[in-house]
Amino acid sequence: MTLMDFVIGAALMNAMPHFVLGIWKGRMFSAFGIGNKQNIFYGLLNFIISLGLFVYQYGVEKLLNNGMYVGASAILIIYFLTGHFWYHLFKKDSH
């Protein structure tokens, strides 16, 4: 493992809590401040950085052959696309 591998993995996994808390309206500090949209954008930025570094370091062909990265990215993308649905399905009404 290299330092670049560590940064790629750290950025990828750091995206998830910012997506989750941003969509579920939790409070978490990010580089863009505290707020829902700030956390969603920061999560997206982390994902883009991770993906960009991976492709830069190893190329697209290695990306498609790395099951761990593709699996983690798939879960992240699925949550990003369906997170609002799950939030509205499971949120508790205050009434």
Buried (B, 14 or more C-beta within 10 A) or exposed (E): EEEEEEBBBEBBEBBBBBBBBBBBEEEBEBEBEEBBEBBBBBBBBBBEBBBEBBBEBBEEEEBEEBEEBEEBBEEBEEBBEEBEEEEEEEEEEEE
